[in-house]
Every structure is written in structure tokens, then in C-alpha cells.
Amino acid sequence: MIKLYEHPLSGNAHKVRILLGYLGIAYEGVHIDLPVQPEKAADLLRHNPLAEVPVLIDGDVVLRDSQAILVYLARKYGGETWLPSDAADQARVVQWLSFSANEIYHGPNLARVYYLFNFELDIELAKKRATRVLQILDARLASRSWLELDRPTIADVACLPYVALAGEGKVELAGYPNVVAWIDRLRSRNGFIPMPGFERPLAV
Ligand SMILES: N[C@@H](CCC(=O)N[C@@H](CS)C(=O)NCC(=O)O)C(=O)O
């Protein structure tokens, strides 16, 4: 069975949980305490020298980084649906994996960890970046249901958690109705696995 090293509040781990849920793949979760204390996390470090979750183990495949794991699961178990093999369509989807790892990481993710885990960082800059992320997504979703293609792909999965949890970084979703509707579309799909914080009613 697939093993996932995770923490319930990790949005990066949650990207993986969401795709596993949509694909209907059972997995065994391995809880890792955060922040990681390297001296107490030898098992995790053996698989990921960066000392971060998520890590996925599927047979002899060991992967770190949520984006890489989404690519693996989509191609291995999702046929053409979640990450197509067509060069242009694949690149269109991957644009949003990078958006998740850069713009979303530096915006809604950092604003959230400031309030939730007392990280020392420039909170005003993180909030400014989070607002820009929401503006970009709301404009993108004004005339379409999904970030790319005619169906949800790992582009949507990669961007979902930290955007849906933006309120925990005191960046409210009110005023971004297209983003809120997109979150609801993803939440109402078969197999969706919620995360603490996702059950908050979304303000429009
Ligand atoms: N690029 C990685 C980032 C992973 C990451 O930052 N994970 C956090 C939890 S969301 C972590 O494990 N941090 C280690 C710590 O806080 O000690 C990914 O997308 O998976």
C-alpha cells in the first residue's frame, strides 16, 4: 500500500491527500510532528534530507515535494485525466504547479504560517502577495471552471489547499467569488478529502 508521510495541517501533504481521494487510492498515513526535529525524525530524513512532508512511498518509488508527487500519481494512476501527455496541455498544467510552489507559497502559505505557527517573516509582504494571488485566480476563473483544460487537473489540486485556507492568514476570500465557487466545485467532487480549516463557511 502507498505510504504518505504527512501532518494534518500541512497543505502540501493535503494536495497529495486530495488527489489520492479523487483517484480512490487507499493509503497508509505516517504522522510526522511539525516542526520537524531532525534528531527525532530519522525515518523521514532517510527518505527526504530536506526534513519536510509530504513524502510518498509507492513500492520502490520514494518521492518528496507535493508537486512532484502529484505528477507521479496523475501519470501512474490517472490516465490522461489529471495530467495529459500532450506536450502543450501538460505544460499548461505545470504552469500552475510552479504558481503553487512560488506565488502561493510566498503569499497565502506564508501568511498562514505567520498566524498559525508564529513564523518570523514580513507579514505585510506575504499578505500583499496573497492578495495578488487571489486577484490572478479570480480573473482566471471568471470565464472558466478550472485553471486549465475542460476538467479539473493537478493544476487545480496543487493550488487548492493554501488558497482555501487563506483566511487562516487573515486574507479573506470575500470579494473573490470566482475563487470561492471554484473551491466549492473541487470540494463537492466525489472522493474529496477535507482538511482542518476547510469546513469554515466560505464568505463571498
Ligand atoms: N516544496 C515542498 C515543501 C514542503 C514543506 O514546506 N513542507 C512543510 C509542511 S507544509 C514541512 O514539512 N516543514 C518542515 C518543518 O516545518 O519543520 C512541497 O511542495 O512539498
The ligand as an SDF file (V2000), in Angstrom:
LIG
                    3D

 20 19  0  0  0  0  0  0  0  0999 V2000
    8.2920   22.0500   -1.7580 N   0  0  0  0  0  0  0  0  0  0  0  0
    7.7530   21.2000   -0.7340 C   0  0  0  0  0  0  0  0  0  0  0  0
    7.5990   21.9900    0.5400 C   0  0  0  0  0  0  0  0  0  0  0  0
    7.2390   21.0660    1.6970 C   0  0  0  0  0  0  0  0  0  0  0  0
    7.0990   21.8070    3.0070 C   0  0  0  0  0  0  0  0  0  0  0  0
    7.4240   23.0010    3.1390 O   0  0  0  0  0  0  0  0  0  0  0  0
    6.5760   21.0880    3.9950 N   0  0  0  0  0  0  0  0  0  0  0  0
    6.4040   21.6360    5.3210 C   0  0  0  0  0  0  0  0  0  0  0  0
    5.0000   21.3390    5.8370 C   0  0  0  0  0  0  0  0  0  0  0  0
    3.7320   22.0640    4.8060 S   0  0  0  0  0  0  0  0  0  0  0  0
    7.3720   20.9580    6.2520 C   0  0  0  0  0  0  0  0  0  0  0  0
    7.4360   19.7550    6.3080 O   0  0  0  0  0  0  0  0  0  0  0  0
    8.1450   21.7450    7.0090 N   0  0  0  0  0  0  0  0  0  0  0  0
    9.1060   21.2120    7.9100 C   0  0  0  0  0  0  0  0  0  0  0  0
    9.0870   21.9380    9.2240 C   0  0  0  0  0  0  0  0  0  0  0  0
    8.2440   22.8280    9.4310 O   0  0  0  0  0  0  0  0  0  0  0  0
    9.9070   21.5910   10.0800 O   0  0  0  0  0  0  0  0  0  0  0  0
    6.4180   20.6270   -1.1920 C   0  0  0  0  0  0  0  0  0  0  0  0
    5.7450   21.2340   -2.0430 O   0  0  0  0  0  0  0  0  0  0  0  0
    6.0310   19.5590   -0.7310 O   0  0  0  0  0  0  0  0  0  0  0  0
  1  2  1  0
  2  3  1  0
  2 18  1  0
  3  4  1  0
  4  5  1  0
  5  6  2  0
  5  7  1  0
  7  8  1  0
  8  9  1  0
  8 11  1  0
  9 10  1  0
 11 12  2  0
 11 13  1  0
 13 14  1  0
 14 15  1  0
 15 16  2  0
 15 17  1  0
 18 19  2  0
 18 20  1  0
M  END
$$$$
